[in-house]
Amino acid sequence: MNRTPDLTTAAWRKSSHSDGGASNCLEVADNQPDIVPVRDSKQPDGPILVFGASPWASFLTYVTRSL
């Protein structure tokens, strides 16, 4: 059964590659056990995508190898 995670205590951070301006940027909450919530920094009250920790780690590995 899927349930909506409680993200009221989420500590959101932007990518270290963010320029701090109005550029497109994602925010990630690292302090959630077993999940990685991701949102658009320009719409903090908008939709949130939630990934499992393992698939997120695989994604990051793929992206960093592709750079």
PQR file with spaces between the fields and no chain letter, atoms N, CA, C, O and H, PARSE charges and radii, in Angstrom:
ATOM       1  N    MET     1       0.846   -1.180    0.000 -0.4000 1.5000
ATOM       2  CA   MET     1       0.000    0.000    0.000 -0.0000 2.0000
ATOM       3  C    MET     1       0.896    1.249    0.000  0.5500 1.7000
ATOM       4  O    MET     1       1.773    1.381    0.853 -0.5500 1.4000
ATOM       5  N    ASN     2       0.679    2.149   -0.940 -0.4000 1.5000
ATOM       6  CA   ASN     2       1.409    3.418   -0.993 -0.0000 2.0000
ATOM       7  C    ASN     2       0.702    4.439   -0.126  0.5500 1.7000
ATOM       8  O    ASN     2      -0.527    4.508   -0.090 -0.5500 1.4000
ATOM       9  H    ASN     2      -0.034    2.041   -1.633  0.4000 1.0000
ATOM      10  N    ARG     3       1.494    5.223    0.565 -0.4000 1.5000
ATOM      11  CA   ARG     3       0.911    6.311    1.343 -0.0000 2.0000
ATOM      12  C    ARG     3       1.733    7.560    1.100  0.5500 1.7000
ATOM      13  O    ARG     3       2.915    7.480    0.766 -0.5500 1.4000
ATOM      14  H    ARG     3       2.492    5.167    0.535  0.4000 1.0000
ATOM      15  N    THR     4       1.116    8.693    1.264 -0.4000 1.5000
ATOM      16  CA   THR     4       1.805    9.961    1.064 -0.0000 2.0000
ATOM      17  C    THR     4       2.723   10.213    2.257  0.5500 1.7000
ATOM      18  O    THR     4       2.264   10.207    3.399 -0.5500 1.4000
ATOM      19  H    THR     4       0.156    8.758    1.535  0.4000 1.0000
ATOM      20  N    PRO     5       4.009   10.435    2.006 -0.5600 1.5000
ATOM      21  CA   PRO     5       4.926   10.681    3.124  0.2800 2.0000
ATOM      22  C    PRO     5       4.679   12.043    3.758  0.5500 1.7000
ATOM      23  O    PRO     5       4.286   12.995    3.083 -0.5500 1.4000
ATOM      24  N    ASP     6       4.913   12.122    5.057 -0.4000 1.5000
ATOM      25  CA   ASP     6       4.813   13.388    5.786 -0.0000 2.0000
ATOM      26  C    ASP     6       6.125   14.139    5.576  0.5500 1.7000
ATOM      27  O    ASP     6       7.164   13.735    6.098 -0.5500 1.4000
ATOM      28  H    ASP     6       5.232   11.349    5.605  0.4000 1.0000
ATOM      29  N    LEU     7       6.079   15.214    4.822 -0.4000 1.5000
ATOM      30  CA   LEU     7       7.291   15.969    4.505 -0.0000 2.0000
ATOM      31  C    LEU     7       7.362   17.301    5.246  0.5500 1.7000
ATOM      32  O    LEU     7       8.089   18.204    4.833 -0.5500 1.4000
ATOM      33  H    LEU     7       5.234   15.542    4.398  0.4000 1.0000
ATOM      34  N    THR     8       6.604   17.426    6.344 -0.4000 1.5000
ATOM      35  CA   THR     8       6.599   18.684    7.088 -0.0000 2.0000
ATOM      36  C    THR     8       7.955   18.990    7.720  0.5500 1.7000
ATOM      37  O    THR     8       8.253   20.152    7.993 -0.5500 1.4000
ATOM      38  H    THR     8       6.013   16.693    6.679  0.4000 1.0000
ATOM      39  N    THR     9       8.780   17.970    7.957 -0.4000 1.5000
ATOM      40  CA   THR     9      10.103   18.196    8.544 -0.0000 2.0000
ATOM      41  C    THR     9      11.212   18.088    7.496  0.5500 1.7000
ATOM      42  O    THR     9      12.392   18.040    7.842 -0.5500 1.4000
ATOM      43  H    THR     9       8.537   17.025    7.735  0.4000 1.0000
ATOM      44  N    ALA    10      10.839   18.051    6.233 -0.4000 1.5000
ATOM      45  CA   ALA    10      11.837   17.907    5.168 -0.0000 2.0000
ATOM      46  C    ALA    10      12.789   19.094    5.164  0.5500 1.7000
ATOM      47  O    ALA    10      12.366   20.248    5.238 -0.5500 1.4000
ATOM      48  H    ALA    10       9.880   18.090    5.952  0.4000 1.0000
ATOM      49  N    ALA    11      14.067   18.795    5.079 -0.4000 1.5000
ATOM      50  CA   ALA    11      15.108   19.829    4.973 -0.0000 2.0000
ATOM      51  C    ALA    11      15.541   19.875    3.511  0.5500 1.7000
ATOM      52  O    ALA    11      16.351   19.061    3.068 -0.5500 1.4000
ATOM      53  H    ALA    11      14.411   17.858    5.019  0.4000 1.0000
ATOM      54  N    TRP    12      14.998   20.829    2.772 -0.4000 1.5000
ATOM      55  CA   TRP    12      15.244   20.933    1.333 -0.0000 2.0000
ATOM      56  C    TRP    12      16.558   21.633    1.060  0.5500 1.7000
ATOM      57  O    TRP    12      16.934   22.576    1.757 -0.5500 1.4000
ATOM      58  H    TRP    12      14.340   21.491    3.131  0.4000 1.0000
ATOM      59  N    ARG    13      17.262   21.153    0.024 -0.4000 1.5000
ATOM      60  CA   ARG    13      18.502   21.808   -0.408 -0.0000 2.0000
ATOM      61  C    ARG    13      18.552   21.810   -1.935  0.5500 1.7000
ATOM      62  O    ARG    13      18.029   20.916   -2.601 -0.5500 1.4000
ATOM      63  H    ARG    13      16.957   20.387   -0.542  0.4000 1.0000
ATOM      64  N    LYS    14      19.198   22.845   -2.460 -0.4000 1.5000
ATOM      65  CA   LYS    14      19.396   22.944   -3.908 -0.0000 2.0000
ATOM      66  C    LYS    14      20.713   22.276   -4.277  0.5500 1.7000
ATOM      67  O    LYS    14      21.585   22.064   -3.435 -0.5500 1.4000
ATOM      68  H    LYS    14      19.623   23.571   -1.919  0.4000 1.0000
ATOM      69  N    SER    15      20.827   21.962   -5.523 -0.4000 1.5000
ATOM      70  CA   SER    15      22.060   21.396   -6.058 -0.0000 2.0000
ATOM      71  C    SER    15      23.218   22.358   -5.834  0.5500 1.7000
ATOM      72  O    SER    15      23.040   23.576   -5.852 -0.5500 1.4000
ATOM      73  H    SER    15      20.119   22.135   -6.207  0.4000 1.0000
ATOM      74  N    SER    16      24.399   21.801   -5.625 -0.4000 1.5000
ATOM      75  CA   SER    16      25.587   22.640   -5.491 -0.0000 2.0000
ATOM      76  C    SER    16      25.921   23.320   -6.816  0.5500 1.7000
ATOM      77  O    SER    16      26.723   24.254   -6.849 -0.5500 1.4000
ATOM      78  H    SER    16      24.544   20.811   -5.610  0.4000 1.0000
ATOM      79  N    HIS    17      25.314   22.861   -7.903 -0.4000 1.5000
ATOM      80  CA   HIS    17      25.531   23.465   -9.224 -0.0000 2.0000
ATOM      81  C    HIS    17      24.553   24.625   -9.489  0.5500 1.7000
ATOM      82  O    HIS    17      24.628   25.273  -10.532 -0.5500 1.4000
ATOM      83  H    HIS    17      24.663   22.103   -7.876  0.4000 1.0000
ATOM      84  N    SER    18      23.650   24.879   -8.555 -0.4000 1.5000
ATOM      85  CA   SER    18      22.694   25.972   -8.711 -0.0000 2.0000
ATOM      86  C    SER    18      23.437   27.300   -8.610  0.5500 1.7000
ATOM      87  O    SER    18      24.335   27.463   -7.784 -0.5500 1.4000
ATOM      88  H    SER    18      23.589   24.352   -7.707  0.4000 1.0000
ATOM      89  N    ASP    19      23.051   28.241   -9.459 -0.4000 1.5000
ATOM      90  CA   ASP    19      23.710   29.545   -9.419 -0.0000 2.0000
ATOM      91  C    ASP    19      23.044   30.502   -8.436  0.5500 1.7000
ATOM      92  O    ASP    19      23.486   31.642   -8.293 -0.5500 1.4000
ATOM      93  H    ASP    19      22.322   28.108  -10.130  0.4000 1.0000
ATOM      94  N    GLY    20      21.993   30.060   -7.759 -0.4000 1.5000
ATOM      95  CA   GLY    20      21.320   30.909   -6.791 -0.0000 2.0000
ATOM      96  C    GLY    20      20.372   31.917   -7.403  0.5500 1.7000
ATOM      97  O    GLY    20      19.713   32.662   -6.677 -0.5500 1.4000
ATOM      98  H    GLY    20      21.634   29.134   -7.876  0.4000 1.0000
ATOM      99  N    GLY    21      20.290   31.956   -8.720 -0.4000 1.5000
ATOM     100  CA   GLY    21      19.403   32.893   -9.396 -0.0000 2.0000
ATOM     101  C    GLY    21      18.067   32.256   -9.713  0.5500 1.7000
ATOM     102  O    GLY    21      17.620   31.348   -9.013 -0.5500 1.4000
ATOM     103  H    GLY    21      20.825   31.351   -9.309  0.4000 1.0000
ATOM     104  N    ALA    22      17.441   32.728  -10.754 -0.4000 1.5000
ATOM     105  CA   ALA    22      16.113   32.257  -11.136 -0.0000 2.0000
ATOM     106  C    ALA    22      16.181   31.070  -12.094  0.5500 1.7000
ATOM     107  O    ALA    22      15.187   30.734  -12.738 -0.5500 1.4000
ATOM     108  H    ALA    22      17.805   33.466  -11.322  0.4000 1.0000
ATOM     109  N    SER    23      17.333   30.444  -12.188 -0.4000 1.5000
ATOM     110  CA   SER    23      17.485   29.305  -13.095 -0.0000 2.0000
ATOM     111  C    SER    23      16.622   28.136  -12.663  0.5500 1.7000
ATOM     112  O    SER    23      16.178   28.053  -11.518 -0.5500 1.4000
ATOM     113  H    SER    23      18.140   30.717  -11.665  0.4000 1.0000
ATOM     114  N    ASN    24      16.395   27.233  -13.610 -0.4000 1.5000
ATOM     115  CA   ASN    24      15.687   26.003  -13.266 -0.0000 2.0000
ATOM     116  C    ASN    24      16.549   25.206  -12.308  0.5500 1.7000
ATOM     117  O    ASN    24      17.736   24.999  -12.560 -0.5500 1.4000
ATOM     118  H    ASN    24      16.756   27.301  -14.541  0.4000 1.0000
ATOM     119  N    CYS    25      15.969   24.766  -11.227 -0.4000 1.5000
ATOM     120  CA   CYS    25      16.734   24.020  -10.245 -0.0000 2.0000
ATOM     121  C    CYS    25      15.818   23.095   -9.463  0.5500 1.7000
ATOM     122  O    CYS    25      14.651   23.405   -9.224 -0.5500 1.4000
ATOM     123  H    CYS    25      15.005   24.934  -11.022  0.4000 1.0000
ATOM     124  N    LEU    26      16.362   21.972   -9.077 -0.4000 1.5000
ATOM     125  CA   LEU    26      15.634   21.029   -8.244 -0.0000 2.0000
ATOM     126  C    LEU    26      16.096   21.166   -6.806  0.5500 1.7000
ATOM     127  O    LEU    26      17.228   21.561   -6.528 -0.5500 1.4000
ATOM     128  H    LEU    26      17.310   21.721   -9.272  0.4000 1.0000
ATOM     129  N    GLU    27      15.192   20.830   -5.902 -0.4000 1.5000
ATOM     130  CA   GLU    27      15.549   20.730   -4.495 -0.0000 2.0000
ATOM     131  C    GLU    27      15.296   19.295   -4.073  0.5500 1.7000
ATOM     132  O    GLU    27      14.358   18.647   -4.538 -0.5500 1.4000
ATOM     133  H    GLU    27      14.272   20.509   -6.128  0.4000 1.0000
ATOM     134  N    VAL    28      16.150   18.813   -3.185 -0.4000 1.5000
ATOM     135  CA   VAL    28      16.063   17.451   -2.690 -0.0000 2.0000
ATOM     136  C    VAL    28      16.037   17.504   -1.167  0.5500 1.7000
ATOM     137  O    VAL    28      16.732   18.319   -0.560 -0.5500 1.4000
ATOM     138  H    VAL    28      16.912   19.339   -2.807  0.4000 1.0000
ATOM     139  N    ALA    29      15.239   16.642   -0.551 -0.4000 1.5000
ATOM     140  CA   ALA    29      15.223   16.529    0.904 -0.0000 2.0000
ATOM     141  C    ALA    29      16.008   15.273    1.277  0.5500 1.7000
ATOM     142  O    ALA    29      15.604   14.159    0.945 -0.5500 1.4000
ATOM     143  H    ALA    29      14.674   15.980   -1.044  0.4000 1.0000
ATOM     144  N    ASP    30      17.129   15.460    1.970 -0.4000 1.5000
ATOM     145  CA   ASP    30      18.007   14.346    2.322 -0.0000 2.0000
ATOM     146  C    ASP    30      17.648   13.664    3.638  0.5500 1.7000
ATOM     147  O    ASP    30      18.113   12.556    3.903 -0.5500 1.4000
ATOM     148  H    ASP    30      17.457   16.366    2.240  0.4000 1.0000
ATOM     149  N    ASN    31      16.845   14.297    4.448 -0.4000 1.5000
ATOM     150  CA   ASN    31      16.632   13.789    5.802 -0.0000 2.0000
ATOM     151  C    ASN    31      15.414   12.868    5.939  0.5500 1.7000
ATOM     152  O    ASN    31      14.850   12.748    7.027 -0.5500 1.4000
ATOM     153  H    ASN    31      16.467   15.197    4.233  0.4000 1.0000
ATOM     154  N    GLN    32      15.015   12.233    4.868 -0.4000 1.5000
ATOM     155  CA   GLN    32      13.856   11.339    4.901 -0.0000 2.0000
ATOM     156  C    GLN    32      14.333    9.886    4.763  0.5500 1.7000
ATOM     157  O    GLN    32      15.015    9.559    3.792 -0.5500 1.4000
ATOM     158  H    GLN    32      15.473   12.330    3.985  0.4000 1.0000
ATOM     159  N    PRO    33      13.992    9.021    5.705 -0.5600 1.5000
ATOM     160  CA   PRO    33      14.470    7.643    5.629  0.2800 2.0000
ATOM     161  C    PRO    33      13.863    6.884    4.449  0.5500 1.7000
ATOM     162  O    PRO    33      12.648    6.893    4.247 -0.5500 1.4000
ATOM     163  N    ASP    34      14.718    6.239    3.685 -0.4000 1.5000
ATOM     164  CA   ASP    34      14.328    5.326    2.598 -0.0000 2.0000
ATOM     165  C    ASP    34      13.710    5.976    1.372  0.5500 1.7000
ATOM     166  O    ASP    34      13.409    5.281    0.401 -0.5500 1.4000
ATOM     167  H    ASP    34      15.704    6.232    3.849  0.4000 1.0000
ATOM     168  N    ILE    35      13.510    7.298    1.387 -0.4000 1.5000
ATOM     169  CA   ILE    35      12.926    7.982    0.228 -0.0000 2.0000
ATOM     170  C    ILE    35      13.724    9.245   -0.076  0.5500 1.7000
ATOM     171  O    ILE    35      14.432    9.772    0.783 -0.5500 1.4000
ATOM     172  H    ILE    35      13.755    7.863    2.175  0.4000 1.0000
ATOM     173  N    VAL    36      13.597    9.719   -1.310 -0.4000 1.5000
ATOM     174  CA   VAL    36      14.225   10.980   -1.707 -0.0000 2.0000
ATOM     175  C    VAL    36      13.163   11.835   -2.396  0.5500 1.7000
ATOM     176  O    VAL    36      12.864   11.622   -3.571 -0.5500 1.4000
ATOM     177  H    VAL    36      13.022    9.291   -2.007  0.4000 1.0000
ATOM     178  N    PRO    37      12.591   12.803   -1.673 -0.5600 1.5000
ATOM     179  CA   PRO    37      11.638   13.727   -2.278  0.2800 2.0000
ATOM     180  C    PRO    37      12.372   14.766   -3.128  0.5500 1.7000
ATOM     181  O    PRO    37      13.439   15.247   -2.747 -0.5500 1.4000
ATOM     182  N    VAL    38      11.794   15.108   -4.279 -0.4000 1.5000
ATOM     183  CA   VAL    38      12.384   16.067   -5.206 -0.0000 2.0000
ATOM     184  C    VAL    38      11.283   17.039   -5.636  0.5500 1.7000
ATOM     185  O    VAL    38      10.160   16.627   -5.930 -0.5500 1.4000
ATOM     186  H    VAL    38      10.927   14.717   -4.589  0.4000 1.0000
ATOM     187  N    ARG    39      11.618   18.338   -5.670 -0.4000 1.5000
ATOM     188  CA   ARG    39      10.631   19.341   -6.100 -0.0000 2.0000
ATOM     189  C    ARG    39      11.319   20.422   -6.917  0.5500 1.7000
ATOM     190  O    ARG    39      12.545   20.527   -6.929 -0.5500 1.4000
ATOM     191  H    ARG    39      12.529   18.672   -5.431  0.4000 1.0000
ATOM     192  N    ASP    40      10.516   21.218   -7.594 -0.4000 1.5000
ATOM     193  CA   ASP    40      10.984   22.360   -8.374 -0.0000 2.0000
ATOM     194  C    ASP    40      11.194   23.523   -7.407  0.5500 1.7000
ATOM     195  O    ASP    40      10.274   23.895   -6.678 -0.5500 1.4000
ATOM     196  H    ASP    40       9.519   21.133   -7.584  0.4000 1.0000
ATOM     197  N    SER    41      12.383   24.093   -7.394 -0.4000 1.5000
ATOM     198  CA   SER    41      12.685   25.177   -6.449 -0.0000 2.0000
ATOM     199  C    SER    41      11.833   26.420   -6.680  0.5500 1.7000
ATOM     200  O    SER    41      11.626   27.212   -5.760 -0.5500 1.4000
ATOM     201  H    SER    41      13.131   23.790   -7.986  0.4000 1.0000
ATOM     202  N    LYS    42      11.340   26.594   -7.906 -0.4000 1.5000
ATOM     203  CA   LYS    42      10.503   27.764   -8.201 -0.0000 2.0000
ATOM     204  C    LYS    42       9.068   27.573   -7.727  0.5500 1.7000
ATOM     205  O    LYS    42       8.311   28.539   -7.633 -0.5500 1.4000
ATOM     206  H    LYS    42      11.508   25.951   -8.653  0.4000 1.0000
ATOM     207  N    GLN    43       8.692   26.338   -7.430 -0.4000 1.5000
ATOM     208  CA   GLN    43       7.327   26.044   -6.977 -0.0000 2.0000
ATOM     209  C    GLN    43       7.385   25.162   -5.732  0.5500 1.7000
ATOM     210  O    GLN    43       6.995   23.996   -5.788 -0.5500 1.4000
ATOM     211  H    GLN    43       9.307   25.553   -7.506  0.4000 1.0000
ATOM     212  N    PRO    44       7.866   25.700   -4.610 -0.5600 1.5000
ATOM     213  CA   PRO    44       8.032   24.877   -3.415  0.2800 2.0000
ATOM     214  C    PRO    44       6.718   24.299   -2.869  0.5500 1.7000
ATOM     215  O    PRO    44       6.733   23.311   -2.136 -0.5500 1.4000
ATOM     216  N    ASP    45       5.606   24.903   -3.219 -0.4000 1.5000
ATOM     217  CA   ASP    45       4.314   24.364   -2.786 -0.0000 2.0000
ATOM     218  C    ASP    45       3.666   23.505   -3.863  0.5500 1.7000
ATOM     219  O    ASP    45       2.528   23.061   -3.708 -0.5500 1.4000
ATOM     220  H    ASP    45       5.594   25.706   -3.815  0.4000 1.0000
ATOM     221  N    GLY    46       4.384   23.271   -4.949 -0.4000 1.5000
ATOM     222  CA   GLY    46       3.870   22.481   -6.060 -0.0000 2.0000
ATOM     223  C    GLY    46       4.068   20.991   -5.819  0.5500 1.7000
ATOM     224  O    GLY    46       4.331   20.564   -4.694 -0.5500 1.4000
ATOM     225  H    GLY    46       5.309   23.631   -5.075  0.4000 1.0000
ATOM     226  N    PRO    47       3.941   20.212   -6.873 -0.5600 1.5000
ATOM     227  CA   PRO    47       4.055   18.759   -6.744  0.2800 2.0000
ATOM     228  C    PRO    47       5.461   18.319   -6.333  0.5500 1.7000
ATOM     229  O    PRO    47       6.457   18.982   -6.620 -0.5500 1.4000
ATOM     230  N    ILE    48       5.499   17.191   -5.659 -0.4000 1.5000
ATOM     231  CA   ILE    48       6.752   16.589   -5.202 -0.0000 2.0000
ATOM     232  C    ILE    48       6.820   15.169   -5.762  0.5500 1.7000
ATOM     233  O    ILE    48       5.863   14.402   -5.662 -0.5500 1.4000
ATOM     234  H    ILE    48       4.690   16.651   -5.425  0.4000 1.0000
ATOM     235  N    LEU    49       7.955   14.839   -6.345 -0.4000 1.5000
ATOM     236  CA   LEU    49       8.195   13.468   -6.782 -0.0000 2.0000
ATOM     237  C    LEU    49       8.952   12.761   -5.672  0.5500 1.7000
ATOM     238  O    LEU    49       9.864   13.333   -5.075 -0.5500 1.4000
ATOM     239  H    LEU    49       8.732   15.463   -6.425  0.4000 1.0000
ATOM     240  N    VAL    50       8.576   11.519   -5.392 -0.4000 1.5000
ATOM     241  CA   VAL    50       9.235   10.759   -4.330 -0.0000 2.0000
ATOM     242  C    VAL    50       9.837    9.496   -4.936  0.5500 1.7000
ATOM     243  O    VAL    50       9.136    8.684   -5.540 -0.5500 1.4000
ATOM     244  H    VAL    50       7.835   11.055   -5.876  0.4000 1.0000
ATOM     245  N    PHE    51      11.138    9.348   -4.762 -0.4000 1.5000
ATOM     246  CA   PHE    51      11.863    8.190   -5.273 -0.0000 2.0000
ATOM     247  C    PHE    51      12.359    7.344   -4.110  0.5500 1.7000
ATOM     248  O    PHE    51      12.616    7.859   -3.022 -0.5500 1.4000
ATOM     249  H    PHE    51      11.707   10.008   -4.271  0.4000 1.0000
ATOM     250  N    GLY    52      12.489    6.058   -4.342 -0.4000 1.5000
ATOM     251  CA   GLY    52      13.141    5.199   -3.367 -0.0000 2.0000
ATOM     252  C    GLY    52      14.616    5.548   -3.312  0.5500 1.7000
ATOM     253  O    GLY    52      15.180    6.016   -4.301 -0.5500 1.4000
ATOM     254  H    GLY    52      12.280    5.639   -5.226  0.4000 1.0000
ATOM     255  N    ALA    53      15.248    5.324   -2.165 -0.4000 1.5000
ATOM     256  CA   ALA    53      16.651    5.684   -2.000 -0.0000 2.0000
ATOM     257  C    ALA    53      17.556    4.922   -2.976  0.5500 1.7000
ATOM     258  O    ALA    53      18.488    5.503   -3.532 -0.5500 1.4000
ATOM     259  H    ALA    53      14.790    4.943   -1.362  0.4000 1.0000
ATOM     260  N    SER    54      17.293    3.653   -3.182 -0.4000 1.5000
ATOM     261  CA   SER    54      18.128    2.849   -4.075 -0.0000 2.0000
ATOM     262  C    SER    54      18.010    3.289   -5.538  0.5500 1.7000
ATOM     263  O    SER    54      19.036    3.476   -6.193 -0.5500 1.4000
ATOM     264  H    SER    54      16.536    3.182   -2.730  0.4000 1.0000
ATOM     265  N    PRO    55      16.786    3.463   -6.076 -0.5600 1.5000
ATOM     266  CA   PRO    55      16.693    3.971   -7.449  0.2800 2.0000
ATOM     267  C    PRO    55      17.314    5.361   -7.612  0.5500 1.7000
ATOM     268  O    PRO    55      17.890    5.656   -8.659 -0.5500 1.4000
ATOM     269  N    TRP    56      17.205    6.211   -6.600 -0.4000 1.5000
ATOM     270  CA   TRP    56      17.802    7.546   -6.668 -0.0000 2.0000
ATOM     271  C    TRP    56      19.323    7.437   -6.736  0.5500 1.7000
ATOM     272  O    TRP    56      19.961    8.145   -7.515 -0.5500 1.4000
ATOM     273  H    TRP    56      16.737    5.972   -5.750  0.4000 1.0000
ATOM     274  N    ALA    57      19.907    6.556   -5.925 -0.4000 1.5000
ATOM     275  CA   ALA    57      21.352    6.365   -5.944 -0.0000 2.0000
ATOM     276  C    ALA    57      21.803    5.860   -7.316  0.5500 1.7000
ATOM     277  O    ALA    57      22.840    6.289   -7.822 -0.5500 1.4000
ATOM     278  H    ALA    57      19.388    5.981   -5.292  0.4000 1.0000
ATOM     279  N    SER    58      21.040    4.961   -7.914 -0.4000 1.5000
ATOM     280  CA   SER    58      21.365    4.459   -9.255 -0.0000 2.0000
ATOM     281  C    SER    58      21.307    5.588  -10.277  0.5500 1.7000
ATOM     282  O    SER    58      22.169    5.686  -11.151 -0.5500 1.4000
ATOM     283  H    SER    58      20.198    4.612   -7.503  0.4000 1.0000
ATOM     284  N    PHE    59      20.298    6.433  -10.169 -0.4000 1.5000
ATOM     285  CA   PHE    59      20.161    7.584  -11.060 -0.0000 2.0000
ATOM     286  C    PHE    59      21.369    8.506  -10.937  0.5500 1.7000
ATOM     287  O    PHE    59      21.936    8.920  -11.948 -0.5500 1.4000
ATOM     288  H    PHE    59      19.598    6.353   -9.459  0.4000 1.0000
ATOM     289  N    LEU    60      21.766    8.830   -9.712 -0.4000 1.5000
ATOM     290  CA   LEU    60      22.908    9.717   -9.508 -0.0000 2.0000
ATOM     291  C    LEU    60      24.197    9.108  -10.062  0.5500 1.7000
ATOM     292  O    LEU    60      25.023    9.813  -10.643 -0.5500 1.4000
ATOM     293  H    LEU    60      21.305    8.493   -8.891  0.4000 1.0000
ATOM     294  N    THR    61      24.362    7.818   -9.883 -0.4000 1.5000
ATOM     295  CA   THR    61      25.539    7.139  -10.428 -0.0000 2.0000
ATOM     296  C    THR    61      25.561    7.267  -11.945  0.5500 1.7000
ATOM     297  O    THR    61      26.595    7.580  -12.535 -0.5500 1.4000
ATOM     298  H    THR    61      23.691    7.245   -9.412  0.4000 1.0000
ATOM     299  N    TYR    62      24.423    7.026  -12.567 -0.4000 1.5000
ATOM     300  CA   TYR    62      24.326    7.133  -14.029 -0.0000 2.0000
ATOM     301  C    TYR    62      24.635    8.553  -14.498  0.5500 1.7000
ATOM     302  O    TYR    62      25.399    8.745  -15.443 -0.5500 1.4000
ATOM     303  H    TYR    62      23.583    6.771  -12.088  0.4000 1.0000
ATOM     304  N    VAL    63      24.047    9.534  -13.844 -0.4000 1.5000
ATOM     305  CA   VAL    63      24.235   10.931  -14.255 -0.0000 2.0000
ATOM     306  C    VAL    63      25.688   11.351  -14.094  0.5500 1.7000
ATOM     307  O    VAL    63      26.252   11.975  -14.994 -0.5500 1.4000
ATOM     308  H    VAL    63      23.426    9.377  -13.076  0.4000 1.0000
ATOM     309  N    THR    64      26.296   11.024  -12.977 -0.4000 1.5000
ATOM     310  CA   THR    64      27.671   11.471  -12.760 -0.0000 2.0000
ATOM     311  C    THR    64      28.650   10.779  -13.704  0.5500 1.7000
ATOM     312  O    THR    64      29.681   11.356  -14.052 -0.5500 1.4000
ATOM     313  H    THR    64      25.838   10.517  -12.246  0.4000 1.0000
ATOM     314  N    ARG    65      28.348    9.571  -14.116 -0.4000 1.5000
ATOM     315  CA   ARG    65      29.215    8.888  -15.089 -0.0000 2.0000
ATOM     316  C    ARG    65      29.036    9.456  -16.482  0.5500 1.7000
ATOM     317  O    ARG    65      29.926    9.339  -17.325 -0.5500 1.4000
ATOM     318  H    ARG    65      27.511    9.103  -13.833  0.4000 1.0000
ATOM     319  N    SER    66      27.883   10.075  -16.729 -0.4000 1.5000
ATOM     320  CA   SER    66      27.584   10.624  -18.063 -0.0000 2.0000
ATOM     321  C    SER    66      28.144   12.025  -18.257  0.5500 1.7000
ATOM     322  O    SER    66      28.150   12.540  -19.376 -0.5500 1.4000
ATOM     323  H    SER    66      27.160   10.170  -16.045  0.4000 1.0000
ATOM     324  N    LEU    67      28.606   12.635  -17.201 -0.4000 1.5000
ATOM     325  CA   LEU    67      29.102   14.022  -17.310 -0.0000 2.0000
ATOM     326  C    LEU    67      30.462   14.102  -17.931  0.5500 1.7000
ATOM     327  O    LEU    67      31.006   15.195  -18.087 -0.5500 1.4000
ATOM     328  H    LEU    67      28.601   12.217  -16.293  0.4000 1.0000
